[in-house]
């Protein structure tokens, strides 16, 4: 996945987040449904941002950014623990 693809995925996830909030506002989904999906979206966003940062760091030090692969959600979510 190149930087442009990662950024496109990030934008798509943010758009979905906005749509969910609008669906909740209109009463089309429950608060529980919104929260469950928002949690999934936040994890996917964290994963994308992590990959983008690692790609940029690899490029900055002269390494191949395409060698960077997405880390698992559990790995990304537990970096600080």
Secondary structure as UniProt FT lines:
FT   HELIX           3..25
FT   TURN            26..27
FT   HELIX           31..60
FT   TURN            61..62
FT   HELIX           65..67
FT   HELIX           73..77
FT   TURN            78..80
//
